[in-house]
Structures are given as C-alpha cells and as structure tokens.
Amino acid sequence: MSAVGSGWLVVFDCDGVLVDSERLNIQTWTAMMIDAGVDFTEDDAVQAFVGKAYADNRVTMAEMTGAVPDPEWERRWRAEFARSHERLEPIEGAREAVVAVQDVGHAVCVASGSIRRAIGSKLTTAGLVDLFPEEARFSAEQVEHGKPAPDVFLAAAESMGFAPERCVVVEDSRAGVEAARAAGMTVVGYFSDITPHHWLDDSDAIIDDMADLPSVIARLTHT
C-alpha cells in the first residue's frame, strides 16, 4: 500500500480532540452509573469509560452493576447523551488546525469509538462536518474491536489509501494512544484538563493547544 501523493494521513479522534464532548460524556456516565446504584464519581468515569467504544463501555457497565442493562433504561440514558450533545462546542482551534493540515497537502479523517451516526451529529453540531465527508469518518462499530485495539485506525488507513507508517493520529486518551501505537502509527497526544497527562506519555509529541498541531505534524513528518 502506498500513500496518496506526497502527504500523510492525519487521523483525528472525535471526542475531546475535535469536539468538546468528553466533559459532557463524563457527567452523563457518572449520573448513569449512580442511577444504576453504583457509588461513582467523575474521576471513576474518566478511568472506566473515556476513549473507549460504547460497546466496550457497555460490558464494563454490566460488570460494575452486576447485570445486563435493561434496554428501556439504557435507551433513556442514550437519549440523555444525545441531549447533552446539543450544547456541544468545537475544541478551540480545531477547525483552524484541520484546515492548516489540509493546506500543506495532508489528508484528514476521523476515527472514533462513537457510533457512526453520532460522529456525524457531533461534527454537525460543532460546525466541523464540512471538513470530514462521510467517507472520511470511521467508527468502532465498523470493526471487530474498539480502542485500545488498532482496528479502527487500520481500517481508516486502508480505506483512505495510506500505509500505517504514513499516518499521524491525534488522540487525547490512553486507549487511543495505545491503539495508534498498536497500529504502527505516529501519535500526537492532545492534553486537556479532562484526562490524566500520563495517559499521553507514549506519544511522539504532546500539545495542549490545537494551534501547535500543524507545526508539530510538520516536524514529525518532515514536511
């Protein structure tokens, strides 16, 4: 497999990298688990759920509650996730960073643990959907294993026509960094106040401002 043109593929996680949904998700996961009768805090939600596919989080939830979630109860809480995302904002500087990366000849896509429909909805609400057409959105529901398995990143690379060694992943979670590493890709960790800094230790570079992303990618890709 060879890369398209001379550029690289820059693979963006969605939640916490492009859209500021992680803090909303953490609040909802915490309320959901408390409603299920579990003594649970927002720190617990970060450790248990952030950066992982909903299907995997559903298994964790069943283990913590000792029961398979009641379908009606789960539907109500899935609706609560959707309602919280009506307040969604883009990560500061995300649009400018994506455009700058594209302007120097790199391709971009999204690879997320969210379901495919939710990716489109979040990008639309945050005003970023025009940057990522449907064929450039990849979901954990399309592959066998979610992050920290590399499946969704490898599927994105193959579909977009890039070898893994010509891909840079932008991630904010431990599961995401591990998945990118397992895929054989370069990793830029995006640090916010949501997740522990040490989760990003295995990244090739760490940023806390999206304005720095284009120059960091230029350095890592020698472009």
C-alpha positions in Angstrom: 0.0 0.0 0.0 1.3 3.5 -0.8 0.2 6.9 0.4 -1.7 9.2 -1.9 0.6 11.9 -3.2 3.4 13.2 -1.0 1.3 13.9 2.0 0.4 11.9 5.1 -3.0 10.9 6.6 -3.8 12.7 9.8 -6.3 10.7 11.8 -8.3 12.7 14.4 -10.1 11.2 17.3 -13.5 12.9 17.7 -14.5 13.2 21.3 -12.1 15.5 23.2 -9.9 16.3 20.1 -12.4 17.8 17.6 -15.5 18.3 19.8 -15.6 19.2 23.5 -17.8 16.3 24.3 -15.7 14.4 26.9 -16.7 16.6 29.8 -20.4 16.2 28.9 -20.0 12.4 28.5 -18.2 12.2 31.9 -21.1 13.9 33.6 -23.7 11.6 31.9 -21.7 8.4 32.6 -21.5 9.4 36.2 -25.2 10.1 36.6 -26.0 6.9 34.7 -23.9 4.8 37.0 -25.3 6.4 40.1 -28.8 5.8 38.8 -27.8 2.2 38.4 -26.9 2.1 42.1 -23.1 2.3 41.8 -21.1 4.6 44.1 -19.4 6.5 41.3 -17.6 9.8 40.7 -16.5 11.7 37.6 -12.9 10.5 38.2 -14.3 7.0 38.1 -15.9 7.8 34.7 -12.7 9.0 33.3 -10.9 5.9 34.3 -13.6 3.5 33.2 -15.1 5.0 30.1 -13.1 7.8 28.4 -11.7 7.0 25.0 -13.4 3.7 24.5 -16.2 2.4 22.3 -19.7 2.4 23.7 -20.0 -1.4 23.1 -16.9 -1.9 25.3 -18.2 0.5 27.9 -21.5 -1.4 28.0 -19.6 -4.5 29.0 -17.8 -2.5 31.8 -21.1 -1.1 32.9 -22.6 -4.6 33.2 -19.6 -5.8 35.2 -19.9 -2.9 37.6 -23.7 -3.2 38.1 -23.7 -7.0 38.1 -26.4 -7.1 35.5 -27.1 -6.6 31.8 -28.6 -3.1 31.4 -32.3 -3.0 31.0 -33.0 -2.0 27.4 -35.5 0.7 28.2 -33.3 2.2 31.0 -30.4 2.2 28.6 -32.4 3.9 25.8 -33.3 6.7 28.2 -29.7 7.3 29.1 -28.6 7.1 25.4 -31.1 9.8 24.8 -29.5 11.8 27.6 -26.1 11.5 25.9 -27.7 12.9 22.8 -29.4 15.7 24.6 -26.2 16.8 26.3 -24.5 17.0 22.9 -27.0 19.7 21.8 -24.7 22.0 23.8 -21.6 20.7 22.0 -18.8 23.1 21.0 -15.7 22.5 18.9 -12.4 22.2 20.6 -10.8 25.6 20.5 -8.6 25.9 17.4 -9.7 22.5 15.9 -11.1 23.9 12.7 -8.1 26.1 12.0 -5.7 23.2 12.8 -7.5 20.8 10.4 -7.6 23.4 7.6 -3.9 24.1 8.1 -3.0 20.4 7.9 -5.0 20.1 4.7 -3.5 23.2 3.2 0.0 21.6 3.2 -1.2 18.6 1.4 -2.1 16.1 4.1 -5.4 14.1 4.0 -7.6 14.0 7.1 -10.2 11.7 8.6 -11.9 10.9 11.9 -11.6 7.5 13.7 -13.7 7.3 16.8 -15.2 5.0 19.4 -18.5 6.6 18.9 -21.1 5.1 16.7 -21.1 6.3 13.1 -24.4 8.3 13.4 -23.1 10.1 16.5 -19.9 11.1 14.8 -21.8 12.9 12.1 -24.2 14.5 14.6 -21.4 15.8 16.8 -19.4 17.2 13.9 -22.5 18.9 12.6 -23.4 20.5 16.0 -19.8 21.7 16.4 -19.7 23.2 12.9 -16.9 20.8 11.7 -18.9 18.4 9.5 -17.8 20.1 6.2 -14.2 19.1 7.0 -14.9 15.4 7.2 -17.2 13.9 4.4 -18.9 10.6 5.2 -16.1 8.6 3.5 -13.6 10.1 5.9 -15.5 9.1 9.1 -14.7 5.8 10.7 -16.4 4.2 13.8 -15.6 1.4 16.2 -18.9 -0.1 15.2 -17.4 -0.9 11.8 -14.7 -3.1 13.2 -14.4 -6.1 15.5 -12.6 -4.4 18.4 -12.6 -0.9 19.7 -9.7 1.1 21.1 -7.2 0.2 22.6 -7.2 -2.3 19.7 -5.8 -0.8 16.5 -8.8 -1.9 14.3 -10.5 1.4 13.6 -7.2 3.2 12.8 -6.1 0.4 10.5 -9.5 0.4 8.8 -9.3 4.2 8.3 -5.8 3.9 6.8 -6.7 1.2 4.4 -9.9 2.9 3.3 -8.1 6.3 2.8 -5.2 4.6 0.9 -2.3 5.1 3.3 0.2 2.7 4.9 0.2 2.9 8.7 3.7 4.3 8.8 2.3 7.3 6.8 -0.3 8.1 9.3 -0.4 10.5 12.3 -3.0 10.0 14.9 -4.2 12.9 17.2 -5.6 11.4 20.4 -6.5 12.5 23.9 -7.0 9.2 25.7 -4.8 6.3 26.9 -6.9 3.8 24.9 -6.4 5.9 21.8 -2.7 6.3 22.2 -2.4 2.5 22.7 -4.5 1.8 19.7 -2.4 4.1 17.5 0.8 2.6 18.7 -0.5 -0.9 18.1 -1.4 0.2 14.5 2.2 1.3 13.9 1.3 5.0 13.6 2.9 8.2 14.8 0.9 9.7 17.7 0.3 13.3 18.8 -1.3 13.5 22.2 -3.7 16.3 22.9 -3.8 17.2 26.5 -6.7 19.0 28.1 -7.9 19.3 31.7 -10.2 16.2 31.3 -7.8 13.3 31.2 -4.6 12.5 33.1 -1.4 13.8 31.5 0.4 10.4 31.9 -2.1 8.8 29.6 -0.2 10.5 26.7 3.3 9.5 27.8 3.8 7.1 24.9 3.0 9.8 22.3 5.6 11.1 19.9 4.6 14.7 20.8 2.2 16.3 23.2 0.3 19.5 22.7 -2.2 21.4 24.8 -3.1 24.0 22.1 -4.5 23.0 18.7 -2.7 26.0 17.2 0.5 24.0 17.7 -0.7 20.9 15.8 0.4 21.9 12.2 4.0 22.7 13.2 4.2 19.5 15.3 2.9 17.4 12.4 5.4 19.2 10.0 8.2 18.2 12.3 7.1 14.6 12.8 6.5 14.1 9.0 9.5 16.2 7.8 7.2 18.2 5.5 
